[in-house]
Amino acid sequence: MLLRLSGQRALQLITALVALSLSAAINVSVHAGGKTKLNGEADKEKTKKKDDLLQQPDSYWKTRLPPDVYKITRCSATEAPFTGKYWNLHEQGLYKCSNCGLPLFESKDKFDSGTGWPSFTRPAPDAVDTRKDQSHGMARQEVICKHCGAHLGHVFDDGPAPAGKRYCINSASLDFAAERKEEK
């Protein structure tokens, strides 16, 4: 049976399904432009080859990302402190790139830096690159996704021991996958 739903009604239905923890089985993802993809289509798109994603034009990302995510990850904007969805999240799991799905950080490496952004002591192996950023009159190291080139945030040398690094990351550049609890 095929149902035709208005945009708002479809969004309500999707929200209800997620709330009922059916999202894992149905895997629904709503993209910019109102397109809905079902049963893993969004995940297939996020797992394109690294070279393919690094070569994509700006128009590719602009049509696939919500405006706030696009502005932060593709135009190097920064979300206001204490406003992102993950700055105060304390669940166990994995933080992935919101643009391509690459695993970037583990919750065991997250700490409260008091800055209002998710902060990590280290990235996942081979997940990020850094480059010099001298915007806004400051000299910093920008953190980017190694797979798709998305702007994630910045890394500073004021983190906890042993490495002393603070990866200060925008929530909009992340998706969170909670660790599944084993049933006894």
N, C-alpha and C positions, 0 to 999 in steps of 0.2 A: 504494500500500500504506500503510495507516494503522497506526502503531505506538503502543501504549499503554505508557508507561514510568512507573515510580515517580518521586516527586519527586527522590530522590537520584540515581537512574540518569539522569533527564533532565538534571540539573545536570552530571553527569559528561560526558554527551554534548555539552552546550553548551560546556563547558570545552574539550573535545577539538577541537570545531569552531573555536573561537576560536584555539586554539594552532596549528591548521593554516591560519590566515589565511583561513578560509572565511567569517568573520563579515561581511565586506563584501558577499559575494554572498547570504548567507542573512539577515543583519541580524536576529539573535535578541536579544530583550531580555526579561529576567525581571523582573517587577514584584512588589511586595508582594502577599501573598495567593496566591502561587504561580501567577499567571496568566502565560502565555507568549504573546508577540506575535511574529509572523513577517512577513517581507517588507515592512518599512517601516511597519507599523502604529504602532510606538512613535514613529517619526519624525513621522508625521502628527499624532499626539497632541501632540508637543512643539512643533509649529508652529502651534498654535491662535492666533487673533488675540490681540494684546496685551491689549485690553480684556477679552476673555473670561478670560484667565488672572489678571489683576489683580482680577477680581470673584469668583473662586472661593472658596468657604468653606473653612475649615480642614479639614473632612472630606474634601474633594476631594484635598488634598495628602497627608493622613494615609494614605489608601488606595493612593496611587500611588508613594510614596517609601519606600525602606528606612528603618527607625527612626533610624539614626544621621544620615542625610541630612536627614530630617524635623526632627529635634531641632536641627540646626545651621542649616538654611536657613529654617525656619518658626518656630522658637522662639528664634532668635538665640543659640544655644549656641556654644561654641568648642571645637575639637578641641585636644588636648594638643600642644604643640610637638614637632616631630621625629617625629610619628606618622602624619601624612597621607601619602597615596600620591604626592603631587606635590611635596613640599617639596624633594626632591633630584633631581628629574627634569631631565635636560639635553637631551632630544630636541627637534628642531624640529617645530613644529606650532601648533595652535590650542587654546586653553582655552575651553570652552563652559560655559554654565550647566547644572548637573546637573538642574535642574528643568524647563527649557523648551528647552534646546539653543541659545540665543542665543550667538553668538560674543562673548566678553568680553575676552580678552587674547591677545596673540601671544607666542610663546616668545622672540622677539627683544627683547621688553621685560621679560623675567624676569631677576632678578638674585639673588645670594646675599646676603641681608640678615643672616644669622647668627641669625635669630629662630626658625627651625624651621617657618615657614610659607612657602608660595609667595609671593614678593614681586615686584611689577611696577612699572615706572616710570609706566605709563599704561594706561588701558583702551582697547579698540577704540572708534571713534567712535560716539556715541549708544548706548552699551551699558549704562552704569551711572548711577545717581543716588546722591546722598549725602544723609544727614540727620543731625541732631544726635543724639548718643547720650550720655546722662549716667548710664548704668547703672554699677554697681560703684564708685561714687564718683569716676568719671573723666569728663572732658569729651573726647569723641572724635567723629569723623565716621564714621558707619556707611556701608558701601558696599552697595548693593542692586542687583539686576538690574532694569534698566529695563523689561524685557518682562513679567516675572512677579512682581516684588517680593521675590524670594528674598534672604535675608541672605547676603552673601558674606564679609564681614570688615570691616576698617576701613582708612582712609587716613590717613597721617601725613606731616608735613612734614620728615622726616629722610632722604629718599631721595637718590639721586645726581643730579648736574646733568644736564641743564639745568633740569628742572622742579622737582627737589627733593622729589618725591612718592614715597611708599612705599605701594603698595596691598598690604596684608597680608591674604591671602585664605585661607580654609579649603579644604583639598583636597576635602572632602566636598561643597562647593558647585560643584565643577568636574568636567567630563568632558574628557578630552584626545583630540584627533584628531591623530595623527602626520602630518607632512608626507609625502606620497608621493614616493618617489625615482623619478626618470625612468630607465627602462632604456635602456642604450646599445646 
